[in-house]
Amino acid sequence: MSGGKAIVEVMVAEGVESVFCVPGESYLGVLDALYDTNVRVISARHEGGASFMAEGYAKMSGKVGVCMATRGVGSANLSIGIHTAYQDSTPMVVLIGQVERPFKSREAFQEVDLAGYYSHIAKWAVEIDDANRIPEIMHRAFAVAQSGRPGPVVVGLPHDMLEDVVDIQVRKPYSISVPGVDAALVKQSLELLASAERPVLIAGGGVTLSGSTSELVQFAEKFNIPVVTAFRRFDAFPNQHPNYIGWLGFGPCKATLDAIKEADVILALGTRFSQVSTQDYELLREDTKLIHVDISSNEIGKVYAPEVAIVSDAKAFLVEALKHEGAVVPESRVERIAKARDHYETFATARPYYNEEYTDMEGVIHDLIPRVPENTVITSDAGNFFGWVCRFYPFKKEKSYIGPTSGAMGYGLPGAIGAKIASPDSTVIAFAGDGGFMMTMQELETAARYNVPVITIVVNNNMYGTIRAHQEKHFPGRVVATELSNPDYAALARLFGCHGETVKSNAEFVPALQRAIDSGKPALIEVQTDPNILSVSQVVR
């Protein structure tokens, strides 16, 4: 078979059902081989959109996301999604066309050293120079993407290699095992937690990746411990649960931070202690005893030195821990959890605040919550607009939030498309600011072409709001580069074949939302907000 055919045969063997791409001449051999399969090929309007779709698809499906692009220029556009997958620990295999082997190192047309270019934002970056090695390298790529701390693997495919004809056998996928857990260390951890007066559990991406939220709920209840979710891992623990006391990130509840700073023991479960989660690496006190459980030994001790270090899959740790009896804890500990929960509920409960001149975002979230189905998935861009969503929207179950911990703008819409393709029966709603949305809004056409009915809520204040907020804080009154002028987004959506509406006051939002849901099309709701309100923390009720 040809090299291109061999690449696709491995993809089929690995169970790939959807791939996301912008077509390119340097990997036509792969595209042609896909013609004879049942793999769904989603052709996006920009490689950045394709990579976000693959990343959102992977998060939602629990499978490896696959995206493809041509050499050099196309691959550079993919890099934002690759970086997102790297920081978010999302399994992806990225196939990139490459110049012909005899032309390499001559600065050939669109040539980039792919392995060198991606080495710092991928788990592994490799080029296949010999078509006979396709099964070996491709199967390994899927294995590396999924094993340990998951992440993206980049595979370069020289154009002429894809046309070579070779006699090879495609292998079966590897069986990926997860690290077992040391029962003695689990027991030591539970003893440490039982003796604690002020313990806190921080749940990270390792919980969502291992699908262990139900075990975590049992653990929190059995051992009477409050739970905080790491940055943009809201759905690792049901937000309505009485043991949930908040999330880490930008603008968290003060009582949540106080609980962690006052903690005598912290159990960090599947989190890498990112800069945002740790409030610039200043979250834990020196005398706080840390139990750090992570699937990757590289993450342990990287930020905080642990009292107990356990290299383990999050679910494996929880399953082993649940074999033990729960300890009797002092009443003061129960009272601390209830008090922290009360503070969080006050902080996180949206009120029906409405505005006639502009649309009040707290009122929008208040009205949104009871009107969306239980299977709703929220995706988002980065930006200050998201402060209202993360503060007031309750994430009640696993895979109800898909978003970039990398802080990538432009993620919301393409991430929603990927999530909806992975879970067609879910209602998928993307939130985006006007700045970020414009970066990938062309993917409305992709959604319309493939009939992927996602709903996008564009929060429009005619500026790069996050940067303006920083600008006003550090250089007040000196506005540079943050003002924007915007088109009629609703009209543009309709031109793309989507449903589009503009909301100028809160009274208009609920009817517009219902019409968007009922349309059965990709839909956009432009919500016009007060440009003087740059963040949720500005609002004093």
N, C-alpha and C positions, 0 to 999 in steps of 0.2 A: 504494500500500500504506500501511498505518498506520505510524506512527513505531515502535511496538513490533515490528511485522513487519520493518521496515527494520533495526533493531538486530540482530535474530536473523539476517537474511540476511547481514549483514556477518560475524557470528560464524561462520556456516557457511562463508562464503567464506574465512575465515581458518583454517579447519581445526579449529575447536573441537569436541572430542568429548565433553567432560565439563564441567559447571559445578556449583558448590557454592553453596548459598544457605540462607537462611531466608526463606520467602515473605513478601511484604508487599503491601498494597493499592496502594502508590504505584507499583509496577512490574508490575502485573497484565498490562499489555499485552505485556510481554516474556515473561512466563511462558506466556501463552496462545499466543503465536507459537511458543514452543518445543514445544508439543504436537504440532505437525505436522512435527517434524524427528526425526532420529536422534540428536540431542545428548542425552547422558545427564544428567539433572538429579538431583543428590544433595541432598536436603533435610536439613539438619543440625538439631540441637537447640539450637544457640546460634551466633550470627554469628561469635564468636571461633573456634569449632570449624570453621565453614565456611571462614574465611579461612586457617586453618592447613592445612586439607585442600587448598585450592587452591595454597598455597605448597609443600607437600610434593609434590603432583602435578607442579607445574612443575619442581621440582628433579629429580624422578625421570624425567619424560618428556622433558625438554629443550624442551617447548613452553610457550606462555603459559598460566599458570593463570588461570582466570576464576571470580570469586565475585560474589555479588549480595546486596543487602540493601535494606531500606526506609530511608526518610529518617531523619535525626536519631538516634533512639535505636538503631535497628538498625545504622546506619552507624558509630556510636560503638563498638559492640561489635566491628565489623570491624577497628577501627584497630590492634589488637595484631598481627594478621596482616599488615596493610599495613606497619607499622613493621618487622616481621621481614623482609618482602620487600625493604624499602628497605635495611636494614643488610646483608642477605645477598646483595644484587644479584640478586634473583630476578624474572624477568619475570612480571608479573601485570596483568590488566585488571580493574578493580573497578567494577561497575555499581551505582549507588545511586539509588533512587527519590527524587524531590524534590517539594516542594509545587507546586501549580499556579502558573503564571507570574504571574497577576494577584494572587496572595496573597503573593508574595515581599516580604521586608523589612517584614512586619507582625507578625513573631513568630507566624506561622501554626502550626497543629498540627504538632509535631515538626520545626519548621523549623531548619535549620542551614545556614550559608553553607559549602557543601561545598568549594568551591575554596579559600576561606580556611582552613578547618579542616585540610585535608590538604596544604596547600602545602609544609609543612616535612618531611613524611614520605612524599612521593610525587615521582616524577620530573616528573609533570605532573598537575594537577587542573583539570577543566574541566566546565562545564555546557552541555548542548545546548539552547539556547532556540528554535532553528529546525529543524524536522524535515527541511527540505531539506538541511541540512548534516550529516545523520547519516553518510552514506558518508565524507565528507571527514574528520570528526572521529574516527569509530570506526576507520577504517583507520589514521589517524595514531596513534591510541592504541596499537594493536597494534605499530606500527613503533617508537614511542618506547619502549615496554616492552622491546623486544628489542635496540635499537641501543645502541652505546657500552657504558657500564656499565649492564647491565639493571636493571630495577626496576619498581615498581608505578605504574600510571596509574589515576587515579580519574575516572570519568565520571558526572556527575550527570544524571538523566533526569527532568525535570518531568512530573508525572502527566498533565497535559493534552496535553503535546507528544507523548506516546506514542500518543495517540488521534487526532492530526492525520492526515489522509490526504494523501499527497504522491505526485507522479509523479517517481521518481528511479531511477537506475541504481546498483546496487552494483558497486563496482570490484573489480579483482583485488588481492590483497595486494601490498604493496611487496616488492621484492627488497632485503633488508637486506645491505649489504656491510660488511665489517669493514676497519678501517684496515690498509693495507699496511705494509710494514716497510722502513726505510731500510737497504739492504744495507751501506752504509759504516759505519753505527753498529753493526750486528751484528758486523762484522769488528773494529771498535774494542773492542767488549765482549769478544770472544773473545781478543783480544790481551791485554787486561787480566786476564782469567781465567788465561791461560796463564802470565803472569808472577807470578801470586799464589802465595804459599806456603801460605796458610790460607783458601782460598775456601769459601763456603757458599752454597747456593741455597735460597731460601725460596719455596715454592710455595703460591699462594693460590687463591681461588675462580675466578680467570681461567683456571686450568688445567682445573678441573672443568667450568666453563661452556662452554669451547671443546672439551671432549672430547679433550684432548691429552696424557693420561697416557702413552700408548705412546710418543709422541715425546719426552716428558720422560725416560722411562726410557732411551731411546737416547742422549739428550743427556748424561745423568749418567754413563753408561757410557763414551761416546766421549771426553768431556772430563774424566773422572775427578774428579767433584765430589760432595761429600756433599749430601744433600737433607733439608730440614726442612719440615714442612707448617705452614701458618698455623692460627690458632685455628679449630677445628672444620672443618678441611678435610683430615681424616685420609686420605681416599680419593683425594687428588690424586696420590699416589705409593704404590706397593705397600709396605706396612709391613714385609714379609719380605725386601725387597731389601737386599743388603749395603751399598748406598750410602745407605740411609735411616737417619738418626741421631736421629729423634724429631719431636715436635710442639711447637707453642707454645700457650700457654693457661694454665689454672690448674694449678699443681703439675707442671710439666714436669720432665724429667730434667735434673739439674744439668749433666751433660756436654753436653747439647744447648745449653743457654744459654751455657756456657763456650765452645763452638765458635763461636757467633755473636759473642760479646763479644771473642774473640781473633782473629776473622777480619780479614784485611787487605782482602779484596774480597768483597762480597755481591751476588749477583744476586737481586733480588726480582722474581718472575714472577707478575704478575696478583694482587697483594695490595695492600691499601690501608693497611697498617700500622695496624691497629686498636689501641685501648688495651690490649686483653687480649693480643694477639700480642706487642706491644712491651713488656709488663710495665710499664705506665704510662709509655710513651714513653721508656724508659731502656735499650733493648736494644742499640742501635748506639753504638759509640764515635765520637767526633768525627773521628778520623783514618781511620776505615774508609771505603774507596772503595765507593760504591754505584752499581750498575747497576740502574735501575728501569724495568721494562717493564710497561706497563699500557695497557689499551684506552681509558682516559679520561685526558685531559691534566689534568683537575681533581685527580686523585689524586697526580700526580707533584709532589714538592716540598712536599706538604701537611704532612708530618711530618719527613722527612729530605731534605736537599738531595742530589741525585744527582751523581755524577761523569759518568755517561752517562744521558740520559733518552730513552727510546724509547716513543713512543705507538704501540702495536701490539697486535693480538690475540695471545694467548699462543701459539697454534698457529702463526700466521704467523711469529713470531719463531723458534720451534723449528725449523720446516721450513727456514727460511733458514740458521739456524746449522748444521744437519746437513749442509748442502752443503759445509762446510769440513772440512779434515782435523783430526783430534785432535792436540793438542800433546803432546810428551813431557814428563811432569811428574816432579819429583824423587821419589825413593823415600820421603822423609820425609812427603810429602803423602799417599801411599797408606797409610802407616802411621798417620797421623792419622785418616783415615777409618775404618780397621779398629779403632782404639782407641775412637773415639767410638761406633762400632757395637757393640762389645763392652759398653761401659757401658750403652748403651740396651737391649740384649738382656737384661742382668741386671736392669735397672730394670723392663722391660716383660713379663717372663715370669711368668705366673700360676703359683702353687704350689698344690698340693692341700691347702690349709688348711681344716679342717672344724671345726664347732662343734655341740654337741648342745643347748645351751641356746638359742642363737640361730643364725641362718644367717650364715656368714662369706661376704662378697661376693667375696673373692678366690677362694675355693673354688667359688663359683657360676660365675664367669667361666671358671675352669679347666675346669669340667665342661661348660660351654656350648659352648666353642670346637670340640671335636671332634664335637659332636652336631648341629650345624646344617648345612644344605646349603650348597654353594658359592655359591648364588645368594642368600644371606641378605642382607637390608638391615636395618640398625639405625637406628631413629629414637630421639629422646630429648627429654626436657624439659631445663630447666636445673636444677641442684642438685648438692649435694656427692655424692650417690649416683653421679653420672656419673663421678666420679673413678676408680672401679674399672673402668668400661667403657673410658674413653679410655686408661687406662694399660695395661690387660691384653688388650683385645680387638684382634686384628690385622685391620686393614682391608686387604684384598688386592687390590681392584680398584675402578675407578670406580663411582660410584653405589652404594656399599655402606654409605654413611652419609648420612642425611638429618636435619639438626638445625639449630637456630636459633643463629647467631652473635650474634643480638640478646639472647640470654639469656632468652627468653620461657618462663615457666612455662606448663604446660598444653599444650605442643606435641606431646608424644610420641604420644598416641593418635590425634588427628585427623591429624597429619602422617603417621602410619603408614597411615591409611585412604586418604589422597590418594596415597601412594606405591604402595600395593597396587592401587588402581584404575588407576594408570599402568602398572604392571608386574604383571599378575595371576599370572604364573608364579613370581614371586619369593616367598621366605619373608620376611615382614616382621615384625620384633620391635621393639616399643616399650619403652623403659625410662622409668620415671617414679618420682618420689618420691611419698610419700603426700600431701604438700602440693600439688604441681603436678597430680597425677592428679585430685584432687577438683575442680579447676577446670574440667575438660572431660570428666569421666567419663560424662556423659550421652550422649556420642557412642558409647558401647557399643551403645546402642539403634540408632543410625544404622548401625553396622557389622553388627548383627544383621538389621536390616530389609533392607539391600541385600546381605546375605550376603558380606561382605568379611572373610575369615578372617585377621585379624591377631592376633598374640599380644602381650599387654601384660604386662610384668613390673613389678609395683608394689613398690618397695623401701620398706618401712614401718618407720619408727622413731618414729612418733607425735609428730612435731614438724616445724617448718620448720627442717630441719637446717642449711642453709647459713647462715641468719641466726643460729641458735643458736651456731654455731661462731664467727661474728664477735662475737656478744654475749659469749661466754665469754672471747674474747681481749681485748676492749676494756673490758668491764664484768663481770668474773668474779663468779659467784655471784648475779647480779642478773637473774634470768630474768623477762622480760616479753614476753608476746604470742607466744611461739614454741612453747608446748606445744599439742598437738592430741589430740583423741580421735577414733578412727576407727571406721567400721562394719566389718562382715565383708565385705571387698571381694569375696571369692570368691562369697559368697552373693548379693551384689548382681548380680554378673556373671550368675549363673544365672537370677536374676529377669528380667534383660534378654534372656534367651534365648541366652546365651553359655555357654561352658565355663568353670568357675571352680574354682580350687584354692588352698589355703593351705599354705605351706611354712614350717615352724617350725625345721627343722634341715637341714643340708646333705644328709643321707642321703635326704631326701624330694624333693630338687630334680630330679634326673635323671628319675625315674619321672613326676613331674608334668609336666616339659617334654615328654616323649615323648607323654603322653596329650593334652597341648594340641595338639601337632603333628598327632597322629592324629585329633583330634576333627573336623577339617574345618570348625570353627566359629570365630567370633571367640572368643578365649580370654584368660583373665586368670590369672596366677599371682601371688599375694600372697606376698612374701618378707619374713618378719619378722626384723629385724636388731637388733643391740645398740644401744640408744639412747645408750650411753656412747661409741661409736665414731662420731664425727661426720664424719670424712674419712679418705681412704686414707692421708694423710700422718701420721695419728696412729699407724698400725699399724707397730710395730717387730718384725720377725721375727728 
